[in-house]
Amino acid sequence: MRDLAALPKAHLHLHFTGSMRPSTLLDLAERYRIRLPPALLDTDPLRVPSTERGWFRFQRLYDAARACVRSGGDMRRIVDEAAEDDAAEGSGRLEIQVDPTSYAPFLGGITPAVELVLDAAREASARHGLEVAVVIAASRLKHPLDARTLARLAVRYAGDGPGEVVGFGLSNDERRGDTQEFAHAFRIAASAGLASVPHGGELLGPTHVSEVVAALRPDRLGHGVRSAEDPALLAGLVEAGVALEVCPASNVSLGVYEEPGDVPLPALVDSGATVALGADDPLLFRSRLVDQYETARHVHGFDDAALAGLARASIQASRASEPTRRLLLAGVDTWLATSPSGEETTR
């Protein structure tokens, strides 16, 4: 079998805190003398039910990890290590998602927080040989006016290159907040050409996906996996060109599906949907990007041509520049044209 870490790909669904290495979390906790919950210290992936109680447990652990990030140096380290880890897994493009309000208190505001992350992304891109761009994300738990502020800030740094803002997202528990109230923020972001990349269709089903699509007009949907439950809805997403950032490990860890084989990845791909695999929060789910491709291969039976198709979809759904896309897509072709033994095959 061909090496999946050598397959060029884009990583479009990775959260800043959730990207942290467990060893880094432990180091920061020791530095700041913070006692971590046992679930953050073991090697088992998180497993919670897909209920509000389950989400509360997940969020409590995520917040405990985030509380260990207390300086600009910590943030630079996380971005650099995320880039290094992604590059080792074949990512040529990483679009990492961050809510700067979480880190503003120790940096003097949301603007310095964003600028630090963007600067760290530029440095990490040069150091590790991939492009790291940023998605600014608002939270459903906060007031929609806060989202508008973040959207205006995202617009200020819009671009498609390393260390630039490429999209605007909406994260946290899908059951919270009124989706329509965040529409104004997404219009602000879209006016500058930023990608609309809200979460939707993981914890809640097709009705919620329809609400998100109508109100926020997504270019990509964070998760969106539950759209498989409504063939007409899924066909509409395909027709509209909405890409789905599917994160199989997240789906299982958050109790949406019992087993990896229950994730409807084949149905989504067979529908013609653009599917970009993502790791979401590997710190808690103990599963990185290549692991998602391994799941597609070993659980869902995707052959190398189909895996190459997933990689192409991730690249095409990214906000990378055309030269970067062409380079990465050519790399996918080369990967597929090379036999598992490393010899180039004839076509």
LODO-818053 format. One record per residue: residue in one letter; x, y, z of N, C-alpha, C in turn. Coordinates in steps of 0.05 Angstrom, whole numbers, padded with zeros to 5 digits, always signed. Atoms other than C-alpha are relative to their C-alpha. Last residue first. Example, Ala and Ser with C-alpha at 12.3 -4.5 7.8 and 13.67 -1.06 7.14 Angstrom:
% LODO-818053
S-00016-00024-00001+00273-00021+00143-00015+00022+00014
A+00018-00024+00000+00246-00090+00156+00018+00024+00000
% end
This chain:
% LODO-818053
R+00029-00003+00002-00009+00092-00350-00009-00007-00028
T+00008-00011+00026+00061+00070-00331-00030+00001-00001
T+00015+00019+00017+00081+00062-00258-00007+00013-00027
E+00021-00014+00015+00135+00101-00222-00013-00020-00019
E-00007-00003+00028+00173+00057-00173-00023+00013-00015
G-00015-00024+00004+00167+00067-00098+00007+00005-00029
S-00029+00006-00004+00147-00003-00079+00017+00024-00005
P-00006+00002-00029+00075+00021-00069+00029-00006+00006
S+00009+00025-00011+00075+00041-00143+00007-00001+00030
T-00023+00015-00011+00083+00113-00162-00010-00025+00014
A-00014+00012+00023+00029+00142-00208+00025-00016+00009
L+00016+00021+00011-00017+00155-00149+00015-00015-00022
W+00004+00021-00020+00035+00195-00112-00015-00024-00011
T-00025+00014-00002+00053+00233-00175-00002-00023+00020
D-00003+00017+00024-00019+00251-00187+00025-00017+00001
V+00019+00023-00003-00026+00275-00116+00003-00019-00023
G-00012+00019-00019+00037+00317-00125-00018-00024+00006
A-00020+00015+00015+00007+00349-00187+00014-00020+00018
L+00015+00019+00016-00053+00368-00144+00019-00017-00018
L+00009+00022-00017-00007+00400-00093-00015-00021-00016
L-00023+00015-00010+00030+00442-00145-00008-00024+00017
R-00011+00016+00022-00034+00462-00181+00024-00017+00009
R+00018+00022+00007-00066+00483-00116+00011-00018-00022
T-00003+00020-00021-00006+00524-00095-00018-00024-00006
P-00026+00014+00002-00005+00560-00162+00004-00021+00021
E+00000+00019+00022-00080+00572-00157+00027-00013-00004
S-00003-00013+00026-00075+00605-00089+00000-00022-00021
A-00027-00004+00010-00099+00564-00029+00000+00014-00027
R-00002-00027+00011-00169+00575-00004+00028+00006-00009
S-00015-00019-00015-00180+00500+00006-00001+00028-00013
A+00018-00015-00019-00237+00461-00024+00015+00021+00016
Q+00018-00017+00015-00194+00441-00084-00019+00016+00017
I-00015-00022+00012-00139+00416-00039-00018+00019-00015
S-00008-00018-00022-00186+00376+00005+00016+00023-00012
A+00023-00016-00010-00220+00347-00056+00008+00019+00021
R+00006-00020+00020-00154+00325-00086-00022+00018+00009
A-00021-00020-00002-00136+00289-00022-00004+00023-00020
L+00005-00016-00024-00203+00254-00021+00021+00022+00003
G+00023-00017+00004-00193+00233-00093-00007+00017+00024
A-00010-00022+00015-00124+00206-00077-00022+00020-00006
L-00014-00016-00020-00158+00163-00024+00013+00025-00014
A+00021-00015-00015-00206+00139-00078+00013+00017+00021
A+00011-00020+00018-00148+00121-00125-00021+00016+00015
D-00017-00023+00002-00112+00087-00067-00010+00022-00019
D-00026+00007+00012-00170+00042-00050+00016+00025-00004
F-00008-00017+00022-00224+00062-00001+00027-00010-00011
G-00008+00014+00024-00248+00002+00039+00008+00018-00023
H+00020-00004+00021-00289+00039+00092+00009-00012-00027
V+00027+00004-00010-00252+00014+00153-00021+00001-00022
H+00003+00026-00013-00182+00003+00127-00028-00006+00010
R-00012+00023+00014-00174+00057+00075-00008-00026+00013
A+00013+00003+00027-00222+00111+00100+00010-00025-00014
T+00027+00009-00004-00198+00099+00171-00015-00004-00026
E-00002+00028-00007-00126+00105+00149-00028-00012+00005
Y-00004+00014+00026-00144+00171+00115+00003-00030+00005
Q+00026-00001+00014-00172+00195+00182+00002-00014-00027
D+00018+00020-00012-00109+00171+00217-00027+00000-00013
V-00004+00025+00014-00068+00211+00168-00017-00022+00011
L+00011-00001+00027-00100+00274+00197+00004-00027-00015
R-00008-00022+00017-00089+00260+00271-00010-00003-00028
S+00000+00009+00028-00125+00217+00321+00006+00024-00018
R-00024+00017+00004-00119+00221+00396+00001-00011-00028
F+00010+00023+00014-00191+00250+00401+00023-00020-00006
L+00020+00015-00015-00174+00300+00455-00008-00026-00013
L-00008+00001-00028-00109+00330+00430-00019-00017+00016
P-00015+00024-00006-00129+00310+00359+00010-00002+00029
D-00013-00005-00025-00183+00364+00358+00017-00025+00008
D+00016-00015-00020-00213+00370+00288+00016+00007+00025
A-00005+00012-00026-00173+00317+00250-00015+00013+00023
G-00014-00016-00020-00199+00334+00181+00002-00014+00026
L-00003+00013-00027-00220+00298+00117+00016+00019+00018
A-00027-00005-00010-00243+00342+00059+00003-00012+00028
V-00006+00008-00028-00304+00316+00023+00029+00005+00006
T-00028-00006-00004-00331+00349-00041+00006-00005+00030
A-00008-00022-00018-00398+00315-00048+00030+00003+00000
G-00014-00021+00015-00411+00272-00109+00009+00023+00017
S+00019-00020+00008-00463+00228-00075+00011+00022-00018
D+00015+00011+00022-00414+00170-00074-00021+00020-00010
V-00017-00001+00023-00367+00212-00030-00016-00010-00025
L-00005-00028+00007-00422+00226+00021+00017+00002-00026
A+00024-00012+00011-00446+00154+00020+00004+00029-00008
P+00004+00009+00028-00375+00127+00028-00025+00013-00013
L-00019-00012+00019-00363+00173+00089-00004-00011-00029
P+00008+00005+00028-00426+00153+00125+00018+00013-00021
V-00002-00027+00013-00393+00146+00193-00006-00003-00029
D+00027-00012+00001-00419+00079+00220+00001+00028-00013
G+00013+00010+00024-00353+00043+00204-00028+00012-00003
P-00009-00013+00024-00318+00088+00254-00014-00009-00025
E-00025+00011+00010-00362+00060+00310+00009+00015-00025
E-00011+00018-00020-00419+00087+00353+00028-00010-00008
Y+00001+00027+00010-00435+00148+00312+00015-00018+00019
V+00019-00003+00023-00452+00218+00337-00004-00027-00013
G+00024+00016-00002-00421+00200+00404-00020+00002-00022
L+00023-00016-00010-00372+00257+00408-00026-00015-00001
S-00006-00009-00027-00312+00211+00402-00023+00015+00013
V+00002+00023-00018-00343+00175+00342+00005+00010+00029
N+00027+00010+00001-00358+00238+00301-00003-00023+00020
S+00017-00017-00015-00292+00269+00322-00028-00011+00002
A-00006+00005-00028-00253+00210+00296-00017+00017+00018
P+00011+00025-00010-00290+00214+00229+00006-00005+00030
C-00020+00007-00020-00276+00288+00216-00009-00026+00014
V+00009+00024-00015-00312+00308+00152+00023-00009+00019
E-00025+00006-00015-00301+00379+00127-00007-00023+00019
L+00005+00011-00027-00358+00380+00075+00027-00007+00013
A-00018+00022-00008-00352+00423+00013-00006-00007+00029
V-00009-00002-00028-00411+00464-00011+00016-00024+00008
G-00029+00001-00003-00413+00464-00087+00010+00004+00028
A-00010-00026-00008-00485+00486-00092+00030+00002+00003
E+00006-00019+00022-00504+00424-00131+00011+00028+00006
V-00018+00007+00023-00469+00379-00080-00004+00020-00023
L-00027-00009-00008-00503+00415-00022+00019-00006-00023
G-00001-00029+00002-00571+00407-00057+00028+00011+00007
A-00001-00007+00028-00559+00333-00068+00002+00030-00004
L-00027+00006+00009-00544+00326+00006+00004+00007-00030
L-00018-00021-00011-00609+00361+00023+00028-00004-00010
A+00006-00024+00014-00648+00315-00023+00018+00023+00009
P-00012+00000+00027-00612+00253+00003-00006+00026-00015
D+00020-00012+00017-00629+00271+00076+00011+00002-00028
E+00026+00010-00008-00592+00229+00127-00023+00010-00017
A+00004+00025+00013-00526+00241+00091-00027-00012+00007
S+00014-00005+00025-00531+00313+00113-00006-00026-00015
R+00028+00009-00004-00510+00287+00182-00017+00006-00025
V+00003+00029+00005-00437+00291+00160-00029-00009+00002
G+00020+00004+00020-00438+00367+00154-00007-00029-00005
H+00013+00026-00005-00372+00368+00192-00021-00004-00022
G-00016+00014-00019-00351+00442+00186-00016-00025+00009
L+00015+00005-00024-00389+00462+00124+00017-00017+00019
R-00006+00026-00012-00350+00494+00068-00016-00002+00026
D-00016+00011+00021-00371+00551+00023+00009-00028+00008
P-00027+00011-00002-00426+00565+00072+00013-00007-00026
R-00010+00004+00027-00486+00611+00059+00029-00011-00001
L-00028-00007+00001-00495+00633+00131+00013-00005-00027
A-00007-00024-00015-00571+00636+00140+00029+00009-00006
A+00017-00023+00007-00598+00587+00088+00010+00026+00013
V-00004-00007+00028-00540+00538+00094-00016+00024-00008
V-00027-00011+00003-00540+00539+00170+00005+00009-00029
E+00000-00026-00012-00615+00528+00173+00027+00014-00004
S+00016-00018+00017-00613+00471+00123+00000+00028+00011
V-00016-00006+00023-00557+00438+00163-00014+00020-00019
H-00020-00020-00008-00599+00445+00225+00018+00007-00023
T+00014-00025-00003-00657+00409+00192+00019+00022+00008
P+00005-00014+00025-00610+00355+00167-00014+00027+00003
G+00004+00013+00026-00585+00333+00235-00007+00018-00023
L+00027-00002+00009-00554+00361+00298-00003-00009-00029
L+00017+00006-00023-00490+00341+00333-00030+00001-00007
E-00013+00022-00014-00452+00338+00267-00018-00008+00024
G+00005+00027+00010-00491+00378+00216+00017-00021+00012
G+00027+00008+00002-00461+00447+00226-00003-00029-00009
H+00006+00028-00008-00397+00484+00238-00030-00005-00004
P+00012+00006-00026-00388+00549+00199-00002-00030+00005
V-00006+00027-00009-00338+00558+00142-00012-00006+00027
S+00019+00004-00022-00356+00620+00100+00002-00030+00008
A+00016+00024+00001-00294+00634+00058-00018-00001+00025
L-00007+00022-00018-00269+00705+00059-00019-00024-00003
G-00008+00025+00013-00280+00746-00003+00009-00022+00018
A-00029-00002+00005-00281+00814+00032+00011-00026-00014
S-00004-00024+00016-00357+00820+00029+00029+00004-00008
A+00003+00006+00028-00361+00748+00053+00005+00024-00018
A-00023+00016+00008-00334+00767+00121-00001-00006-00030
I-00024-00018-00002-00385+00823+00131+00024-00015-00011
R+00001-00018+00023-00440+00777+00106+00023+00019+00000
F-00010+00015+00023-00418+00724+00156-00002+00017-00025
A-00029+00003-00002-00424+00774+00213+00011-00015-00024
H-00012-00025+00006-00494+00793+00191+00031-00002+00001
A-00001-00004+00029-00516+00720+00189+00014+00027-00008
F-00028-00003+00007-00498+00708+00262+00003+00006-00030
E-00011-00024-00012-00569+00722+00286+00030+00004-00007
Q+00006-00024+00016-00596+00671+00237+00012+00025+00011
T-00017-00001+00023-00560+00614+00273-00005+00026-00016
D+00018-00002+00023-00595+00628+00339+00017+00004-00025
G+00001-00024+00017-00551+00606+00396-00020-00003-00023
R+00001-00026-00014-00536+00537+00425-00001+00023-00020
R+00026-00004-00013-00553+00469+00398-00004+00027+00012
E+00020-00008+00021-00494+00470+00350-00027+00005+00011
D+00024+00018+00000-00447+00469+00410-00021+00010-00020
N+00012+00007-00026-00383+00507+00392-00026-00015-00004
S-00004+00025-00013-00361+00538+00326-00015-00002+00026
L+00018-00001-00024-00376+00592+00276+00001-00027+00012
G+00015+00023-00009-00325+00605+00221-00018+00006+00024
F+00013-00008-00025-00293+00660+00179-00019-00023+00008
G+00028+00007-00005-00243+00645+00125-00010+00009+00027
V+00014+00010+00024-00177+00658+00091-00029-00006+00004
V+00026+00011-00008-00139+00701+00142-00015-00008-00026
E+00022-00018+00006-00066+00710+00123-00026-00014+00008
G+00002-00022-00019-00002+00680+00152-00022+00020-00006
P-00008+00007-00028+00013+00639+00091-00002+00024+00018
G-00027+00010-00004-00025+00663+00029+00006-00008+00029
D+00000+00029+00005-00098+00670+00011+00027-00013+00006
G-00018+00007+00021-00114+00740+00037-00001-00030-00004
A+00008+00020+00020-00156+00775+00089+00021-00004-00022
Y-00023+00016+00006-00123+00811+00147-00005-00021-00021
R-00024-00017+00000-00171+00868+00158+00024-00015-00009
V-00001-00014+00026-00230+00824+00138+00026+00016-00002
A-00009+00020+00020-00216+00779+00198+00003+00013-00027
L-00029+00004-00005-00221+00839+00245+00011-00020-00021
R-00014-00024+00010-00288+00858+00215+00030-00002+00004
A+00001+00000+00029-00312+00787+00224+00014+00024-00012
L-00020+00019+00010-00288+00785+00296+00001+00000-00031
T-00026-00012-00006-00328+00848+00313+00023-00018-00011
R-00004-00022+00020-00389+00819+00278+00028+00013+00004
A-00007+00012+00025-00382+00755+00319+00005+00021-00022
D-00028+00007-00002-00380+00795+00383+00009-00013-00026
L-00016-00025+00004-00445+00827+00361+00029-00006+00003
P-00006-00004+00029-00474+00756+00354+00015+00026-00006
H+00019-00017+00013-00466+00748+00430+00006+00004-00030
K-00003-00029-00004-00425+00690+00453-00020+00015-00016
L+00006-00006-00027-00439+00616+00461+00001+00029+00007
R+00029-00001-00003-00445+00605+00386-00007+00007+00029
S+00012+00022-00016-00371+00622+00382-00030+00004+00003
A+00016-00010-00022-00335+00663+00329-00013-00024+00014
A+00026+00012-00007-00280+00633+00287-00013+00014+00023
I+00009-00012-00025-00222+00665+00250-00028-00010+00006
V+00029-00005-00001-00194+00617+00198-00007+00012+00027
V+00016-00001-00024-00119+00621+00188-00029+00005-00006
A+00018-00023-00001-00067+00603+00136-00019-00003+00023
V+00018-00001-00023-00008+00556+00142-00015+00026-00001
E+00013-00025-00004+00027+00539+00077-00020-00002+00023
L+00028+00001+00007+00077+00483+00078-00012+00027+00003
G+00005+00006+00028+00153+00477+00080-00029-00006-00008
H+00007+00029+00004+00166+00470+00154-00009-00007-00028
R-00017+00020-00014+00205+00533+00172-00006-00028-00008
A-00027-00001+00011+00174+00580+00120+00018-00022+00012
S+00002+00008+00028+00103+00560+00138+00028-00001-00012
A+00002+00030+00001+00119+00562+00212-00001-00009-00029
E-00026+00012-00008+00143+00634+00207+00000-00030-00003
R-00020-00006+00021+00082+00657+00168+00027-00013+00006
A+00007+00017+00023+00035+00620+00216+00020+00005-00023
A-00010+00028-00005+00070+00651+00276-00006-00018-00023
D-00029-00001+00002+00059+00720+00246+00012-00027+00005
L-00007-00003+00029-00014+00705+00234+00030+00000-00004
V+00005+00026+00014-00022+00678+00305+00008+00002-00029
L-00020+00019-00009+00011+00740+00334-00004-00027-00014
E-00025-00006+00013-00031+00787+00292+00022-00019+00008
V+00002+00008+00028-00095+00753+00314+00027+00005-00013
A+00002+00029+00001-00077+00759+00388+00000-00010-00029
P-00027+00012-00004-00053+00831+00380-00001-00031-00001
T-00017-00007+00023-00122+00848+00349+00029-00010+00004
I+00003+00020+00022-00161+00809+00401+00017+00006-00024
G+00023-00004+00017-00134+00849+00460-00001-00021-00023
G+00008-00028+00003-00074+00861+00504-00022+00005-00019
L-00015-00012+00022-00038+00794+00496-00009+00029-00005
F-00028-00002-00006-00056+00761+00562+00017+00012-00022
P-00006-00012-00026-00131+00776+00558+00030+00003+00006
A-00004-00029-00001-00136+00765+00483+00009+00010+00027
Y-00027-00005-00006-00125+00689+00483+00006+00030+00003
S-00009+00018-00022-00196+00663+00484+00028+00008+00009
T+00009-00010-00026-00220+00723+00444+00009-00017+00023
P-00020-00016-00015-00175+00701+00387-00009+00011+00026
D+00017-00021-00012-00221+00644+00366+00018+00017+00016
V-00006-00012-00026-00175+00602+00322-00021+00021+00007
Q+00022-00016-00009-00181+00555+00262+00005+00010+00029
I+00005+00005-00028-00121+00528+00225-00020+00020+00011
E+00016-00023-00006-00120+00526+00149-00011-00004+00029
L+00015+00002-00025-00063+00479+00134-00015+00026+00004
R+00016-00023-00006-00036+00470+00063-00016-00006+00026
G-00013-00022+00013+00018+00423+00038-00014+00026+00006
S+00016-00025+00005-00003+00370+00086+00017+00021-00013
G+00005-00005+00028+00036+00305+00077-00017+00025-00006
E+00022+00017+00010+00033+00278+00147-00008+00006-00028
A-00009+00028-00001+00102+00305+00168-00021-00019-00010
A-00019+00004+00021+00079+00373+00144+00010-00029-00001
D+00015+00002+00025+00019+00369+00190+00019-00005-00024
D+00015+00025+00000+00061+00354+00251-00015-00004-00027
E-00020+00021+00002+00110+00411+00236-00014-00027-00002
A-00011+00000+00028+00053+00459+00223+00019-00022-00004
A+00022+00009+00017+00017+00440+00288+00010-00001-00029
E+00001+00029-00002+00084+00446+00324-00023-00011-00017
D-00023+00012+00013+00095+00517+00298-00001-00031+00001
V+00002-00003+00029+00025+00539+00314+00023-00014-00014
I+00022+00017+00010+00028+00511+00384-00003+00001-00030
R-00009+00028-00002+00097+00541+00398-00022-00018-00011
R-00019+00005+00022+00075+00609+00374+00009-00029-00001
M+00015+00001+00025+00016+00606+00421+00017-00005-00024
D+00015+00025+00001+00059+00588+00481-00015-00003-00026
G-00019+00022+00006+00107+00644+00465-00014-00027-00002
G-00004+00000+00029+00049+00693+00462+00019-00022-00008
S-00019-00020+00010+00032+00674+00532+00002-00002-00030
R+00000-00025-00015-00018+00637+00575+00019+00021-00010
V-00012-00017+00021-00040+00572+00540-00001+00029+00011
C-00029+00003-00003-00054+00525+00599+00016+00017-00020
A-00010-00016-00023-00125+00550+00605+00030-00002+00004
R-00004-00027+00008-00138+00523+00535+00011+00018+00022
A-00024-00001+00017-00127+00452+00559+00006+00029-00008
A-00022+00006-00017-00177+00460+00615+00027+00001-00015
D-00006-00024-00015-00225+00493+00567+00023-00004+00019
Y-00012-00019+00019-00222+00433+00521+00008+00026+00014
L-00027+00009+00006-00234+00386+00579+00015+00019-00019
R-00016-00004-00025-00294+00425+00602+00029-00008-00004
Q-00008-00028-00002-00319+00429+00530+00016+00006+00025
F-00020-00007+00020-00317+00354+00522+00009+00029+00003
R-00025+00013-00008-00353+00343+00588+00022+00006-00020
F-00011-00015-00023-00406+00395+00570+00026-00012+00009
W-00015-00023+00010-00414+00362+00502+00012+00017+00022
G-00025+00009+00013-00431+00297+00535+00016+00023-00010
R-00018+00008-00021-00482+00330+00581+00027-00009-00011
E-00011-00024-00011-00513+00365+00522+00019-00006+00023
T+00020-00015-00015-00520+00298+00489+00013+00025+00011
S+00006-00024+00016-00479+00262+00436-00023+00015+00013
P+00025+00002+00015-00451+00214+00488-00006+00026-00015
V+00022-00012-00015-00377+00220+00506-00026-00005-00016
R+00025+00011+00009-00314+00182+00485-00022+00011+00018
L+00024-00008-00015-00247+00217+00489-00024-00014-00012
P+00016-00021+00012-00190+00179+00457-00025+00005+00017
D+00025+00009+00012-00147+00139+00505-00015+00023-00013
T-00003+00002+00029-00075+00160+00516-00025-00009-00014
D-00003+00028+00010-00083+00185+00587+00002+00000-00031
L-00027+00011-00005-00066+00255+00612+00003-00028-00011
L-00020-00013+00018-00124+00296+00586+00027-00012+00002
A+00006+00007+00028-00175+00248+00616+00018+00013-00020
P-00012+00025+00008-00141+00255+00684-00005-00007-00030
P+00018+00023-00004-00162+00328+00689+00013-00026-00010
L+00017+00008+00023-00101+00374+00690-00019-00023+00007
R+00007+00029-00003-00073+00407+00752-00020-00007-00022
I+00028+00005+00004-00041+00473+00732-00005-00030+00002
R+00010+00014-00023+00027+00492+00759-00031-00003+00000
Y+00018-00018-00013+00041+00542+00704-00013-00012+00025
R-00012-00027-00002+00103+00507+00679-00018+00019+00016
E-00021+00001-00020+00075+00438+00694+00012+00028+00004
A+00013+00004-00026+00012+00452+00655+00020+00000+00023
L+00012-00026-00008+00052+00480+00598-00013-00002+00027
D-00022-00018-00005+00096+00417+00593-00011+00027+00010
L-00012+00008-00025+00036+00371+00598+00022+00019+00009
L+00019-00006-00020+00001+00408+00542+00011-00006+00028
T-00001-00029-00003+00064+00405+00500-00020+00009+00022
S-00024-00006-00015+00070+00330+00511+00003+00030+00005
P+00004+00006-00028-00003+00321+00491+00025+00007+00017
R-00011+00026-00007+00012+00358+00426-00005-00006+00029
M-00023+00001-00017-00035+00416+00414+00010-00029+00005
S-00023+00011+00015-00081+00415+00354+00024-00006+00018
G+00003+00028+00004-00143+00421+00398+00023-00012-00016
T-00006+00014-00025-00121+00489+00422+00000-00030-00004
F-00026-00008-00012-00117+00516+00351+00006-00015+00025
H+00003-00022-00019-00174+00477+00319+00026+00006+00014
L-00017+00004-00023-00162+00436+00257-00002+00024+00018
H+00016-00001-00025-00211+00429+00199+00018-00009+00023
L+00018-00023-00001-00181+00447+00131-00016+00001+00026
H+00014+00005-00025-00120+00402+00124-00017+00025+00007
A+00005-00025-00015-00097+00401+00052-00015-00008+00025
K+00027-00005-00009-00065+00339+00020-00002+00028+00013
P+00005-00029-00004-00003+00312-00013-00030+00005+00006
L+00021-00010+00017+00001+00236-00002-00004+00030+00005
A-00013-00012+00023+00068+00219+00030-00020+00011-00020
A-00014-00024-00009+00037+00207+00098+00014+00014-00023
L+00019-00022-00001-00011+00159+00064+00012+00026+00010
D-00003-00014-00026+00046+00113+00044-00019+00024+00001
R-00015-00025+00001+00023+00070-00015-00001+00014+00027
M+00017-00024+00000+00000+00000+00000+00017+00025+00000
% end
